[in-house]
Amino acid sequence: FQCSSTCAGGFQRRVVVCQDENGYTANNCDEKSKPMEQRSCESGPCPQWAYGNWGECTKPCGAGTRTRLVVCQR
C-alpha cells in the first residue's frame, strides 16, 4: 500500500496470510517466520515556515507597517 505520509513518520501496511501451494487459507505456517505487515516509509522532514526578523516601520508615527520574509522550506 502507499505510504501514509509524504514526510516525517509515515508507514506502509500489507496483508500477510498463510496459504497452501494451491492458494487456499492454511493454519500451519510458522509464526516466527511471518513477514512484517507494517514498515516505516519516512521520506525526510516535513516542510515548515521559516521567517526573518521584522523590518523597520514605514512611518515614525500613525499607521505604518512592518514586513518580514516568510518562506516555506523543506
C-alpha positions, 0 to 999 in steps of 0.5 A: 500500500502507499505510504501514509505520509509524504514526510516525517513518520509515515508507514506502509501496511500489507496483508500477510496470510498463510496459504497452501501451494494451491492458494487456499487459507492454511493454519500451519505456517510458522509464526516466527517466520511471518513477514512484517505487515507494517514498515516505516516509509519516512521520506525526510522532514516535513516542510515548515515556515521559516521567517526573518526578523521584522523590518523597520516601520514605514512611518515614525508615527500613525499607521505604518507597517512592518514586513518580514520574509516568510518562506516555506522550506523543506 
